[in-house]
Amino acid sequence: MGVDQGAQARCLNGLPTMAGRIQSLIPEVADMSLNRRRFLVGAGALAAAGLAGWSPADAAEGAPIRIGYAIARSGPFAAAAQVTQEPTYLLWAEQVNAAGGLQLPAGRRRIQLIGIDDESQEDVSTAAYVALMARDKVDLILAPWGTRMTLGVAPLANKFGYPLIAPTANTRKLVEMNLPYYFSALPQTNHLMTALTDLFVAQRVKTVAVLHSHDAFGIEHAVSLQVAMRGTNIDLVELRAYVRGQFDVASVLQSIMEKRPEAFVGLTYPAETEAITAQAKQMGFRPRFFYLAVGTAFPGYVEKFGPACEGILGIGSWNAKTSAGARAYFDAHVARFGRQPDRWASGHTYAALQVIQAAAAKVGLDRRAMRDEIAARAHDSILGPIEFRRGELSSIPGTVGQWQKGEFEVVWPPARATAKLIGS
């Protein structure tokens, strides 16, 4: 469908009024240096998505269910967002519509996804979500990619009363905000690092070296790991930080190599995950256990490093062996996009959408009732039951994955394992 140029012009001309509304509705947004250029980008994307000219009358019975979100299609977060999250949104919507639409108590209605490029910029993201919720009054929203964006969006969703199930946010700060409309679909940092520590204890690891990103993600994971290792016989022989975007860490790795740790833990983002893997390989650094964080479970990681991935550990929680539903999702993703989903948050993204689907079938599109339904009970998903306790995922523990013969297997804890740990 082409863009209505007249409607787009009306949308852009109305920006000053809309900005004023946002300032009056959400005072904290006005403090985010929301400059006019970036706000125009968000509004232009909304118009291009066919939102301009929409009115509440369009919500008549049988009209599409309008589900909005902003996510990185450009900028530094795009590579991860377009592997982990948005393809799964698109696949799910296509599957639901192919089945006749989203099931509601009164019948089925088709889904219209309204996706906006947040350019990997927080102010563009928050502006887009405010416009979607306050001005355009979409029926539902989906989460942005990553912890940083979700930290900005979650309080807004709570203020406007929109349930937000976040499949790629990994910080206890969000859980501790106690936002009634926020739900974390990932096991959080303490659970992930406890699982890794338990694996090390079971394998009688005595020495560990840690390299982490010098930001909230890396610091929180590093602290959680140190807390988890208290009371064990594991000695932390090196704890180093790097600045995001610092891809040459050879000197740091050399220092760590000289300590001869049994296990190396890199609390990293995708680009640094690949850079550290390449440099460690070149230097011949391969301790007994080699663990990297975000990006290790991406299909592009094994495509790039091939057999050199064998035995590498990372954050990962599922694969096609996890359940029949996981196999169906995996195969559908490959058929639709020509590549595999990642073995961590892609599965949690699909599971989050299944929770939304189940809640809508039970209570319809009343967002308060949906929030209550999501919070009240366990919901079936491709990962097993999804249940939240005070907004935190409580039904799936922290996990550790490992590349084995081209598949990212879940190896810890044993109750969720799809294969046995190798290299033990």
N, C-alpha and C positions, 0 to 999 in steps of 0.2 A: 504494500500500500504506500503511495507517495505521500510526501509531507504536504500538509495544507499550509501554503506560504502565507496566506492571509491570517490564519490562526496563529502561525509562528510569530508574525509581526505583532499581533495583539498581545501575545504572551510576553515578548521582549519589551514592548512599550509599557506593559504593566509592572515591570520589575520594581521601580521605586516604591509603588504602593505595597507590593508583596514584601519587599524588604522591611517596610515599616511594620507590617503585620507581624513578621517574624520577630522584630525587636520587641513588640508589645507582648507577644505570646511567650517567647522564650528569651528572657533577658540575657541568659548566659551565652546564647549564640552571638549576640551583638558584641560580645567581648572577644570573639575569636578572630579578629582582623579579617572579616569577611569582605574582601575587596570586590569592587563591582565587576572586574573582568572575570574572576572565577565564578561569581554568581551568575553571570551571563552564560558561562559555559554550561552550568547545571540547568539553567532554564532552557537554553537552546536544545539540550539533549532531551528534556522533558517534552518540548514541542515536537521534536523529531520522532519521538516515540508515540506520537498520536494523542498526547494528553491534552494539548491546548484545545479549548472550546468544550471540554467535558463539563457536564453539570450533574448535580445530584439526581436529576430526572432520569439520567442514563442508567441508574441503578435499579430500574424496574425489573420485575421478575423476568428471568431469562437472559438478562444482559450478562456479558462476561464478568467473571470475578477478576478484579484488577489487583494484581499482586506486584508491588514495586520494590525495587532495591537499587543500590548503587554499588559498583564493584570496579576494581582496577582492570581496565582494558588497555591502559597505557601507563607509562611510568614504571618505577622499580618493582612494584608489587604485582604487576600484570602477569609475569611468567608463572608465579605460583597460583594466583587467582584463577588463571585460565587453564591450569591443570587440575586443581583441586575442587573448585567450587562452581563457577558459572556453567561449565558444560553439564554438570549434574542438575542444576536448576532447569536448564533447557530440556534435558532428557526427560526429567520428571514431568514437566508441563506437557510435553508431547505425548507421553504415555497416558497421563490423566485425560487429556483431550481425546486421544484415540479410543479411550474407554467410554466416551460420552460426556466427560466433564467431571468436575469435583463433586463427589457425593455429599449432599446436604440432606437434612431430615425431610425436606420437601421435594427432593429430586436432584438431578444433576445439572450443573452449569459449567460451561467451558471456562478455562483460565486464559487471561491475557497477562503475560509477563511484561512489565515495564522496567527495563534495565537501563541504567545510566552509567557512563564511564566516570568514575570519581578521580581519574588521573593519578591515583596513588597519593592524593592530597586530602588531608583531614578536613580542611574547611570546605572543599568541594563536596566531600562526602556528607558532612553535617547539613550543608545547605540543601543538598538533594533530598535528604530524608525529611527535613522540615517541610520542603515544598510538597513532597509526596503525601505526608500525613496531614499537615495543617491546611494547605491550599487545595490539593487535589483529592484529598480524603480517599485514598485507595482503600480497598477492603482489607488487605493484609500486607505485611512487609516481610522480606527475607533479609538475612544478615549480610553485611559487607564482609570482605576478606580480611582476616587477621586481627590481632589483638589491638593494635593501635587504633584502627578505624572503629572497632566495636566499642572501645572505651568512650569514644565520642558519641556514638549512636545510641547505646543502651539507655543512658539517662533520658534522651529525647523520646525513645520508644515508650519508656515508662511514663513520662509526662503525658503523652498523647494516648496512652492506653492501648498500645499495639504489642501483642506477644512477639518476642524476639528470641528465637532459638539459634544460638551462635555455634557453628560447627568448626570454626577456625580461630577462636579466641582462647588463649592459653595463659591466664593469669588469675590468681586468687583475688586480685583487687576487684574484679567485676563481681565475683561471688559475694565478697564481703561488703559490697555496696547495698546488699539486701534490696534489690529492685524487684518488686513483685512480678513484673512482666518480663523479666530477663531469665533465660535458661541457658546454661552452658552444656553443649552437646559433646564436649571433649573431657576426658579425665584431665584434671588440672595438674599443675607442676609438682605438687607434693606427691601425688599418686604415681606420676611417671617416674620421678626420681627414687621413690620407695621401691618400685618394681625393679629398676635397674640395680639398686643396692642389694635387693634380695637375690637377684641373679648372681651378683658378684660374691655374696656371702655363700650361696649354694655351691659356687665353683671355687671357693677358698682363695679368692683373690686377696692379695695382701697390700698391693700398692696401686694407686690410681693417680693419674695426672689429668687436670681439667683445663681446657681452654674455652672461654666463653665470650660472647659478644658483650661489649660494654654498653648495655642498654637494659631496659626493664626486663625484657625476655631473658637475656643471658644471665643477668644478676639474680633474678628470682629463681631460675632453675639451678644456678650454682649454689645459692643459699639452701634451697630445698635438698639438694644432693648432700651437702655437708650435714644438714640436720638428720637426714636419713642414715648417714654413716656413723652417727654418734652411737657409741655402745658396741660397735663392731670392731673387728681387728684389722680394719682397712686403714692404711696410712695414706693420707693425701700428700703426695710428694711434690706436687707442683700445682699452683692455681694462678693462671694467667688470663688476661683479658685482651681483646683486640677491638678496634674501632670498626663499626659497620662499614663495609666497603673496602676494608683492608684485606686485599687478596694475597699479598705476599707475606706469609708468616713462616717462611723457612727458618729464620733465625730462632723464632720461638719454638718451632718443632725440634730444632737441633738441641736447644736447651732441655726440652722435655725428653728427647731421646737419651741424653746423657744420664738422666735419672733412672732409665731402664724400668719404667712402670710396667706392671702386668696388664693394666688396662688404661686406655686413653679415652677421655670423654670430651667431645667437642659439642658445645651448646651453641649451635650455628644456624644460620639461615641458608636458603638454597644455594646462592652464589658462592658463599664462603664454604659451604659443605663440599661443593665440587672442587673449589680451589685447594682446600686442605687435603682432600683425597688425592688430587693430582700431585701435590708437593710431597705428601707422605710417601706415595708410590715411588716418586723420583729419588727420594732420599733413602728408600729402603726401610722406612719406619713402619713396622707392622707388629705391634705388641700382641699379646695373646688375645686381648679383646680390644676392638677398635670401634667406637660408637660415635655417631654423628646425629644431629637432631633433624631439623626441618629440611626436607628435600631428599633425604636418604631413601624414602619410600616412593619417590616419584619415578615413573617409568623412564623418564629421560636420564636418570642417574645410571641405571643399569645399561641403557642404550649407549651411554658415553663410555663407561668404564668396563663393560663386558665382564669377562671372567675375573678381573681384578676386584670385583665387588664381592666375590665369594667370601662368606664369613663375616662381612661387615655388619655391625649392629646399628639400629636406629629406632626412632619413634615410629611405631606402626602397630596397628591393632586388628587388621582383618586381611583376608584375601578371599579368593573365590571358593576356598574350602570351608569357610566359616559357616555357611548355611546355603540351602538351596536358593533362598532369596538373594544372597550375596553373589552366587554364581549367575543368576538371571540378570542382576544389575551389571555385573562385570561384562557379560557377553553383550548386553544391550549397549553399553558404553562403547565397547570396541566396534560394534556394528555401526553405531551412529557417528562416531568421531574418528574411527580409524586408529585409535590408540587406547591403551589401557588407562583406567583411573589410578590415582595413587592409592597406596595401601594404608594410608592413615585417614586424613580428614575427608577424602571423597566419600568413603563409606559412612562417616558420621554426618556428612551433608545429606546424603540420601535418607539416612535414618531420621534426621530432623524433619525432612519433608514428609516422611511417613507419619510422624507424630502430628504434624499440622493436618494432614489428610484425615487421620483418625479422629482428631478433635472436631474438625468441621463436620464429619459424618454424624457425630454424636449431638453436637449443640448448634451447628450452623455457623454463621459468620458474626455472631455477637462476640466481640473481642474479649469482653470481661468473662463471659461464659467459657470461651475458648481457653483463656488463661487458667481459669479454675479447673477445667477438664485436663489440661496438660499437667498441672501440678498435682492432681488428685490421684493418679493411678499410673501403672506401668502400661506402655504401649508397645505392641509388636513391631519389630523392625528387622532388617537384614542382619543386624548385629546382635539380635536377641532383644529381650525386653529393655525398653528405655524408660527409666524412672528418675525423677528429680527429687532432691531433698533440699528445700530452701533455694531452689534455682540451680543447684549443682547436680550434675549427673552422678547418680549413686549406684547404678546397676552394672556398670562396666568398670573394671579396675584399670590401673595403669598397666601398660604392656610394653614389651620389648620385641622388636622384629629383627630378622637377620636374612640377608641375601643367601640363598642356597639354590644353585643350579638354575639361575634366572628367575626365581620366584622369591618374593619377600615373605618369608614365613613368620608367623607369630611363634615365638619360642619361650615367652614368659608372660604370665604365670602358667604353670603346667595345665591348669583347668581350661585355659583358652588357647593352648598351643595347637598350631596346625602342623608342626614338625618339631623334632628334638633339636636342641642346640648343638651346633658343631663347633669344634675347636676347644672343647672342654677338656 
